[in-house]
Amino acid sequence: MSQISSDDVRKVAHLARLDLPEEKIATYTDQLESILEYVGQLQEVDTKGVPETTRAVEVTNVTRADGVQPTPVREEILSQAPQR
């Protein structure tokens, strides 16, 4: 039994503002059907006890501490403005 129809592909293409040629609708329908079958296989995997994650490897930003530092050219910069 098919999970997705040609009309579904047309509707999604319309919502995504994609101009799909009619001769490609059958191709995309088959491809999307294959994707949904694969997702169905993944849903059968037992994931009890596996913590939810957003990515396979946690990523942390390496940033410097913010600090106020006076600029040595403050007066030079301000002198370029029309009004102070």
Backbone atoms as SQL, in Angstrom:
CREATE TABLE atoms (id INTEGER PRIMARY KEY, chain TEXT, resi INTEGER, resn TEXT, atom TEXT, x REAL, y REAL, z REAL);
INSERT INTO atoms VALUES
  (1, 'A', 1, 'MET', 'N', 0.839, -1.182, 0.000),
  (2, 'A', 1, 'MET', 'CA', 0.000, 0.000, 0.000),
  (3, 'A', 1, 'MET', 'C', 0.885, 1.247, 0.000),
  (4, 'A', 2, 'SER', 'N', 0.563, 2.159, -0.847),
  (5, 'A', 2, 'SER', 'CA', 1.342, 3.376, -0.996),
  (6, 'A', 2, 'SER', 'C', 0.972, 4.374, 0.101),
  (7, 'A', 3, 'GLN', 'N', 1.996, 4.999, 0.684),
  (8, 'A', 3, 'GLN', 'CA', 1.762, 5.997, 1.726),
  (9, 'A', 3, 'GLN', 'C', 1.609, 7.392, 1.143),
  (10, 'A', 4, 'ILE', 'N', 2.100, 7.576, -0.063),
  (11, 'A', 4, 'ILE', 'CA', 2.088, 8.909, -0.669),
  (12, 'A', 4, 'ILE', 'C', 1.591, 8.804, -2.105),
  (13, 'A', 5, 'SER', 'N', 0.821, 9.781, -2.506),
  (14, 'A', 5, 'SER', 'CA', 0.264, 9.763, -3.861),
  (15, 'A', 5, 'SER', 'C', 0.863, 10.899, -4.683),
  (16, 'A', 6, 'SER', 'N', 0.596, 10.867, -5.956),
  (17, 'A', 6, 'SER', 'CA', 1.049, 11.941, -6.842),
  (18, 'A', 6, 'SER', 'C', 0.435, 13.276, -6.436),
  (19, 'A', 7, 'ASP', 'N', -0.804, 13.224, -5.975),
  (20, 'A', 7, 'ASP', 'CA', -1.452, 14.457, -5.513),
  (21, 'A', 7, 'ASP', 'C', -0.749, 15.018, -4.281),
  (22, 'A', 8, 'ASP', 'N', -0.269, 14.120, -3.395),
  (23, 'A', 8, 'ASP', 'CA', 0.491, 14.575, -2.228),
  (24, 'A', 8, 'ASP', 'C', 1.763, 15.298, -2.659),
  (25, 'A', 9, 'VAL', 'N', 2.448, 14.752, -3.654),
  (26, 'A', 9, 'VAL', 'CA', 3.673, 15.368, -4.155),
  (27, 'A', 9, 'VAL', 'C', 3.358, 16.731, -4.755),
  (28, 'A', 10, 'ARG', 'N', 2.291, 16.817, -5.521),
  (29, 'A', 10, 'ARG', 'CA', 1.900, 18.104, -6.109),
  (30, 'A', 10, 'ARG', 'C', 1.584, 19.137, -5.023),
  (31, 'A', 11, 'LYS', 'N', 0.875, 18.688, -3.974),
  (32, 'A', 11, 'LYS', 'CA', 0.501, 19.603, -2.896),
  (33, 'A', 11, 'LYS', 'C', 1.739, 20.105, -2.161),
  (34, 'A', 12, 'VAL', 'N', 2.663, 19.198, -1.825),
  (35, 'A', 12, 'VAL', 'CA', 3.883, 19.612, -1.123),
  (36, 'A', 12, 'VAL', 'C', 4.715, 20.534, -2.014),
  (37, 'A', 13, 'ALA', 'N', 4.805, 20.220, -3.289),
  (38, 'A', 13, 'ALA', 'CA', 5.551, 21.079, -4.218),
  (39, 'A', 13, 'ALA', 'C', 4.921, 22.471, -4.265),
  (40, 'A', 14, 'HIS', 'N', 3.606, 22.513, -4.286),
  (41, 'A', 14, 'HIS', 'CA', 2.907, 23.804, -4.297),
  (42, 'A', 14, 'HIS', 'C', 3.182, 24.580, -3.017),
  (43, 'A', 15, 'LEU', 'N', 3.102, 23.902, -1.860),
  (44, 'A', 15, 'LEU', 'CA', 3.349, 24.567, -0.583),
  (45, 'A', 15, 'LEU', 'C', 4.791, 25.064, -0.478),
  (46, 'A', 16, 'ALA', 'N', 5.722, 24.316, -1.072),
  (47, 'A', 16, 'ALA', 'CA', 7.135, 24.704, -1.055),
  (48, 'A', 16, 'ALA', 'C', 7.473, 25.657, -2.188),
  (49, 'A', 17, 'ARG', 'N', 6.476, 26.004, -2.969),
  (50, 'A', 17, 'ARG', 'CA', 6.645, 26.898, -4.120),
  (51, 'A', 17, 'ARG', 'C', 7.668, 26.363, -5.120),
  (52, 'A', 18, 'LEU', 'N', 7.570, 25.056, -5.355),
  (53, 'A', 18, 'LEU', 'CA', 8.426, 24.401, -6.343),
  (54, 'A', 18, 'LEU', 'C', 7.642, 24.184, -7.613),
  (55, 'A', 19, 'ASP', 'N', 8.243, 24.471, -8.723),
  (56, 'A', 19, 'ASP', 'CA', 7.599, 24.257, -10.015),
  (57, 'A', 19, 'ASP', 'C', 8.102, 22.932, -10.573),
  (58, 'A', 20, 'LEU', 'N', 7.418, 21.855, -10.191),
  (59, 'A', 20, 'LEU', 'CA', 7.824, 20.528, -10.651),
  (60, 'A', 20, 'LEU', 'C', 7.172, 20.220, -11.992),
  (61, 'A', 21, 'PRO', 'N', 7.969, 19.787, -12.953),
  (62, 'A', 21, 'PRO', 'CA', 7.373, 19.368, -14.222),
  (63, 'A', 21, 'PRO', 'C', 6.547, 18.097, -14.007),
  (64, 'A', 22, 'GLU', 'N', 5.470, 17.986, -14.724),
  (65, 'A', 22, 'GLU', 'CA', 4.548, 16.855, -14.550),
  (66, 'A', 22, 'GLU', 'C', 5.241, 15.511, -14.770),
  (67, 'A', 23, 'GLU', 'N', 6.224, 15.459, -15.673),
  (68, 'A', 23, 'GLU', 'CA', 6.895, 14.179, -15.944),
  (69, 'A', 23, 'GLU', 'C', 7.802, 13.745, -14.789),
  (70, 'A', 24, 'LYS', 'N', 8.091, 14.633, -13.845),
  (71, 'A', 24, 'LYS', 'CA', 8.928, 14.293, -12.689),
  (72, 'A', 24, 'LYS', 'C', 8.105, 13.870, -11.467),
  (73, 'A', 25, 'ILE', 'N', 6.806, 14.067, -11.509),
  (74, 'A', 25, 'ILE', 'CA', 5.948, 13.763, -10.357),
  (75, 'A', 25, 'ILE', 'C', 6.059, 12.287, -9.972),
  (76, 'A', 26, 'ALA', 'N', 6.014, 11.387, -10.943),
  (77, 'A', 26, 'ALA', 'CA', 6.098, 9.954, -10.643),
  (78, 'A', 26, 'ALA', 'C', 7.447, 9.604, -10.028),
  (79, 'A', 27, 'THR', 'N', 8.505, 10.210, -10.526),
  (80, 'A', 27, 'THR', 'CA', 9.843, 9.958, -9.979),
  (81, 'A', 27, 'THR', 'C', 9.914, 10.393, -8.521),
  (82, 'A', 28, 'TYR', 'N', 9.433, 11.600, -8.233),
  (83, 'A', 28, 'TYR', 'CA', 9.476, 12.106, -6.859),
  (84, 'A', 28, 'TYR', 'C', 8.541, 11.312, -5.946),
  (85, 'A', 29, 'THR', 'N', 7.429, 10.855, -6.479),
  (86, 'A', 29, 'THR', 'CA', 6.517, 10.036, -5.683),
  (87, 'A', 29, 'THR', 'C', 7.211, 8.749, -5.254),
  (88, 'A', 30, 'ASP', 'N', 7.898, 8.095, -6.179),
  (89, 'A', 30, 'ASP', 'CA', 8.625, 6.862, -5.848),
  (90, 'A', 30, 'ASP', 'C', 9.735, 7.131, -4.843),
  (91, 'A', 31, 'GLN', 'N', 10.468, 8.220, -5.040),
  (92, 'A', 31, 'GLN', 'CA', 11.571, 8.540, -4.128),
  (93, 'A', 31, 'GLN', 'C', 11.060, 8.849, -2.722),
  (94, 'A', 32, 'LEU', 'N', 9.999, 9.619, -2.630),
  (95, 'A', 32, 'LEU', 'CA', 9.440, 9.934, -1.320),
  (96, 'A', 32, 'LEU', 'C', 8.858, 8.693, -0.652),
  (97, 'A', 33, 'GLU', 'N', 8.286, 7.811, -1.436),
  (98, 'A', 33, 'GLU', 'CA', 7.778, 6.545, -0.901),
  (99, 'A', 33, 'GLU', 'C', 8.923, 5.730, -0.301),
  (100, 'A', 34, 'SER', 'N', 10.059, 5.689, -0.978),
  (101, 'A', 34, 'SER', 'CA', 11.231, 4.974, -0.467),
  (102, 'A', 34, 'SER', 'C', 11.721, 5.587, 0.845),
  (103, 'A', 35, 'ILE', 'N', 11.708, 6.904, 0.911),
  (104, 'A', 35, 'ILE', 'CA', 12.135, 7.586, 2.134),
  (105, 'A', 35, 'ILE', 'C', 11.206, 7.238, 3.283),
  (106, 'A', 36, 'LEU', 'N', 9.903, 7.252, 3.032),
  (107, 'A', 36, 'LEU', 'CA', 8.944, 6.925, 4.085),
  (108, 'A', 36, 'LEU', 'C', 9.085, 5.476, 4.535),
  (109, 'A', 37, 'GLU', 'N', 9.395, 4.566, 3.613),
  (110, 'A', 37, 'GLU', 'CA', 9.624, 3.167, 3.988),
  (111, 'A', 37, 'GLU', 'C', 10.845, 3.055, 4.898),
  (112, 'A', 38, 'TYR', 'N', 11.895, 3.796, 4.592),
  (113, 'A', 38, 'TYR', 'CA', 13.094, 3.775, 5.420),
  (114, 'A', 38, 'TYR', 'C', 12.803, 4.335, 6.808),
  (115, 'A', 39, 'VAL', 'N', 12.049, 5.417, 6.883),
  (116, 'A', 39, 'VAL', 'CA', 11.669, 5.980, 8.177),
  (117, 'A', 39, 'VAL', 'C', 10.853, 4.970, 8.959),
  (118, 'A', 40, 'GLY', 'N', 10.007, 4.235, 8.282),
  (119, 'A', 40, 'GLY', 'CA', 9.241, 3.180, 8.939),
  (120, 'A', 40, 'GLY', 'C', 10.150, 2.125, 9.553),
  (121, 'A', 41, 'GLN', 'N', 11.222, 1.782, 8.858),
  (122, 'A', 41, 'GLN', 'CA', 12.195, 0.823, 9.404),
  (123, 'A', 41, 'GLN', 'C', 12.871, 1.397, 10.651),
  (124, 'A', 42, 'LEU', 'N', 13.212, 2.672, 10.597),
  (125, 'A', 42, 'LEU', 'CA', 13.863, 3.299, 11.741),
  (126, 'A', 42, 'LEU', 'C', 12.944, 3.344, 12.964),
  (127, 'A', 43, 'GLN', 'N', 11.643, 3.472, 12.726),
  (128, 'A', 43, 'GLN', 'CA', 10.701, 3.530, 13.846),
  (129, 'A', 43, 'GLN', 'C', 10.576, 2.190, 14.552),
  (130, 'A', 44, 'GLU', 'N', 10.992, 1.110, 13.900),
  (131, 'A', 44, 'GLU', 'CA', 10.930, -0.209, 14.516),
  (132, 'A', 44, 'GLU', 'C', 12.113, -0.481, 15.435),
  (133, 'A', 45, 'VAL', 'N', 13.145, 0.360, 15.394),
  (134, 'A', 45, 'VAL', 'CA', 14.335, 0.167, 16.215),
  (135, 'A', 45, 'VAL', 'C', 13.997, 0.476, 17.670),
  (136, 'A', 46, 'ASP', 'N', 14.435, -0.417, 18.579),
  (137, 'A', 46, 'ASP', 'CA', 14.193, -0.224, 20.003),
  (138, 'A', 46, 'ASP', 'C', 15.144, 0.845, 20.532),
  (139, 'A', 47, 'THR', 'N', 14.593, 1.964, 20.964),
  (140, 'A', 47, 'THR', 'CA', 15.417, 3.069, 21.461),
  (141, 'A', 47, 'THR', 'C', 15.176, 3.335, 22.943),
  (142, 'A', 48, 'LYS', 'N', 14.594, 2.368, 23.635),
  (143, 'A', 48, 'LYS', 'CA', 14.369, 2.555, 25.073),
  (144, 'A', 48, 'LYS', 'C', 15.724, 2.656, 25.762),
  (145, 'A', 49, 'GLY', 'N', 15.866, 3.630, 26.638),
  (146, 'A', 49, 'GLY', 'CA', 17.111, 3.814, 27.357),
  (147, 'A', 49, 'GLY', 'C', 18.138, 4.646, 26.613),
  (148, 'A', 50, 'VAL', 'N', 17.836, 5.059, 25.394),
  (149, 'A', 50, 'VAL', 'CA', 18.752, 5.896, 24.631),
  (150, 'A', 50, 'VAL', 'C', 18.338, 7.349, 24.858),
  (151, 'A', 51, 'PRO', 'N', 19.227, 8.173, 25.389),
  (152, 'A', 51, 'PRO', 'CA', 18.840, 9.569, 25.654),
  (153, 'A', 51, 'PRO', 'C', 18.613, 10.342, 24.354),
  (154, 'A', 52, 'GLU', 'N', 17.677, 11.264, 24.419),
  (155, 'A', 52, 'GLU', 'CA', 17.398, 12.097, 23.255),
  (156, 'A', 52, 'GLU', 'C', 18.564, 13.053, 23.033),
  (157, 'A', 53, 'THR', 'N', 18.915, 13.253, 21.778),
  (158, 'A', 53, 'THR', 'CA', 20.002, 14.162, 21.442),
  (159, 'A', 53, 'THR', 'C', 19.612, 14.983, 20.224),
  (160, 'A', 54, 'THR', 'N', 20.341, 16.061, 20.016),
  (161, 'A', 54, 'THR', 'CA', 20.116, 16.875, 18.824),
  (162, 'A', 54, 'THR', 'C', 21.171, 16.607, 17.767),
  (163, 'A', 55, 'ARG', 'N', 22.281, 15.974, 18.184),
  (164, 'A', 55, 'ARG', 'CA', 23.349, 15.637, 17.238),
  (165, 'A', 55, 'ARG', 'C', 24.141, 14.473, 17.808),
  (166, 'A', 56, 'ALA', 'N', 24.887, 13.813, 16.965),
  (167, 'A', 56, 'ALA', 'CA', 25.647, 12.640, 17.391),
  (168, 'A', 56, 'ALA', 'C', 26.811, 13.016, 18.299),
  (169, 'A', 57, 'VAL', 'N', 27.431, 14.145, 18.033),
  (170, 'A', 57, 'VAL', 'CA', 28.566, 14.599, 18.827),
  (171, 'A', 57, 'VAL', 'C', 28.232, 15.981, 19.362),
  (172, 'A', 58, 'GLU', 'N', 28.330, 16.143, 20.673),
  (173, 'A', 58, 'GLU', 'CA', 28.030, 17.448, 21.249),
  (174, 'A', 58, 'GLU', 'C', 29.090, 18.463, 20.824),
  (175, 'A', 59, 'VAL', 'N', 28.640, 19.640, 20.495),
  (176, 'A', 59, 'VAL', 'CA', 29.516, 20.699, 20.029),
  (177, 'A', 59, 'VAL', 'C', 29.424, 21.853, 21.022),
  (178, 'A', 60, 'THR', 'N', 30.571, 22.389, 21.395),
  (179, 'A', 60, 'THR', 'CA', 30.568, 23.561, 22.264),
  (180, 'A', 60, 'THR', 'C', 31.352, 24.670, 21.587),
  (181, 'A', 61, 'ASN', 'N', 30.893, 25.872, 21.763),
  (182, 'A', 61, 'ASN', 'CA', 31.582, 27.026, 21.203),
  (183, 'A', 61, 'ASN', 'C', 32.776, 27.382, 22.080),
  (184, 'A', 62, 'VAL', 'N', 33.853, 27.711, 21.456),
  (185, 'A', 62, 'VAL', 'CA', 35.023, 28.207, 22.174),
  (186, 'A', 62, 'VAL', 'C', 35.051, 29.704, 21.949),
  (187, 'A', 63, 'THR', 'N', 34.744, 30.432, 22.989),
  (188, 'A', 63, 'THR', 'CA', 34.687, 31.882, 22.862),
  (189, 'A', 63, 'THR', 'C', 35.549, 32.520, 23.933),
  (190, 'A', 64, 'ARG', 'N', 35.947, 33.724, 23.667),
  (191, 'A', 64, 'ARG', 'CA', 36.724, 34.460, 24.653),
  (192, 'A', 64, 'ARG', 'C', 35.768, 35.185, 25.588),
  (193, 'A', 65, 'ALA', 'N', 36.266, 35.520, 26.731),
  (194, 'A', 65, 'ALA', 'CA', 35.454, 36.282, 27.679),
  (195, 'A', 65, 'ALA', 'C', 35.309, 37.713, 27.170),
  (196, 'A', 66, 'ASP', 'N', 34.098, 38.258, 27.306),
  (197, 'A', 66, 'ASP', 'CA', 33.884, 39.640, 26.918),
  (198, 'A', 66, 'ASP', 'C', 34.493, 40.562, 27.963),
  (199, 'A', 67, 'GLY', 'N', 35.056, 41.631, 27.495),
  (200, 'A', 67, 'GLY', 'CA', 35.621, 42.616, 28.416),
  (201, 'A', 67, 'GLY', 'C', 35.695, 43.962, 27.737),
  (202, 'A', 68, 'VAL', 'N', 35.504, 45.006, 28.505),
  (203, 'A', 68, 'VAL', 'CA', 35.575, 46.358, 27.968),
  (204, 'A', 68, 'VAL', 'C', 37.037, 46.761, 27.922),
  (205, 'A', 69, 'GLN', 'N', 37.456, 47.194, 26.744),
  (206, 'A', 69, 'GLN', 'CA', 38.825, 47.661, 26.582),
  (207, 'A', 69, 'GLN', 'C', 38.788, 49.016, 25.896),
  (208, 'A', 70, 'PRO', 'N', 39.444, 49.995, 26.476),
  (209, 'A', 70, 'PRO', 'CA', 39.435, 51.328, 25.841),
  (210, 'A', 70, 'PRO', 'C', 40.208, 51.287, 24.527),
  (211, 'A', 71, 'THR', 'N', 39.721, 52.050, 23.568),
  (212, 'A', 71, 'THR', 'CA', 40.403, 52.116, 22.283),
  (213, 'A', 71, 'THR', 'C', 41.352, 53.310, 22.273),
  (214, 'A', 72, 'PRO', 'N', 42.529, 53.128, 21.740),
  (215, 'A', 72, 'PRO', 'CA', 43.481, 54.243, 21.738),
  (216, 'A', 72, 'PRO', 'C', 43.158, 55.318, 20.695),
  (217, 'A', 73, 'VAL', 'N', 42.212, 55.039, 19.797),
  (218, 'A', 73, 'VAL', 'CA', 41.922, 55.996, 18.728),
  (219, 'A', 73, 'VAL', 'C', 40.529, 56.619, 18.890),
  (220, 'A', 74, 'ARG', 'N', 40.026, 56.677, 20.114),
  (221, 'A', 74, 'ARG', 'CA', 38.671, 57.180, 20.364),
  (222, 'A', 74, 'ARG', 'C', 38.506, 58.601, 19.841),
  (223, 'A', 75, 'GLU', 'N', 39.396, 59.457, 20.194),
  (224, 'A', 75, 'GLU', 'CA', 39.276, 60.869, 19.778),
  (225, 'A', 75, 'GLU', 'C', 39.382, 61.008, 18.263),
  (226, 'A', 76, 'GLU', 'N', 40.232, 60.236, 17.642),
  (227, 'A', 76, 'GLU', 'CA', 40.378, 60.269, 16.180),
  (228, 'A', 76, 'GLU', 'C', 39.073, 59.848, 15.501),
  (229, 'A', 77, 'ILE', 'N', 38.450, 58.805, 16.027),
  (230, 'A', 77, 'ILE', 'CA', 37.176, 58.330, 15.458),
  (231, 'A', 77, 'ILE', 'C', 36.094, 59.379, 15.658),
  (232, 'A', 78, 'LEU', 'N', 35.993, 59.936, 16.855),
  (233, 'A', 78, 'LEU', 'CA', 34.957, 60.933, 17.128),
  (234, 'A', 78, 'LEU', 'C', 35.152, 62.209, 16.314),
  (235, 'A', 79, 'SER', 'N', 36.389, 62.540, 15.980),
  (236, 'A', 79, 'SER', 'CA', 36.627, 63.757, 15.201),
  (237, 'A', 79, 'SER', 'C', 36.132, 63.634, 13.771),
  (238, 'A', 80, 'GLN', 'N', 35.862, 62.419, 13.309),
  (239, 'A', 80, 'GLN', 'CA', 35.373, 62.205, 11.941),
  (240, 'A', 80, 'GLN', 'C', 33.852, 62.365, 11.838),
  (241, 'A', 81, 'ALA', 'N', 33.179, 62.428, 12.977),
  (242, 'A', 81, 'ALA', 'CA', 31.720, 62.579, 12.970),
  (243, 'A', 81, 'ALA', 'C', 31.351, 64.035, 12.768),
  (244, 'A', 82, 'PRO', 'N', 30.234, 64.327, 12.069),
  (245, 'A', 82, 'PRO', 'CA', 29.840, 65.720, 11.857),
  (246, 'A', 82, 'PRO', 'C', 29.456, 66.412, 13.157),
  (247, 'A', 83, 'GLN', 'N', 28.850, 65.702, 14.082),
  (248, 'A', 83, 'GLN', 'CA', 28.495, 66.263, 15.387),
  (249, 'A', 83, 'GLN', 'C', 28.890, 65.246, 16.443),
  (250, 'A', 84, 'ARG', 'N', 29.185, 65.766, 17.568),
  (251, 'A', 84, 'ARG', 'CA', 29.622, 64.898, 18.648),
  (252, 'A', 84, 'ARG', 'C', 28.602, 64.829, 19.733);
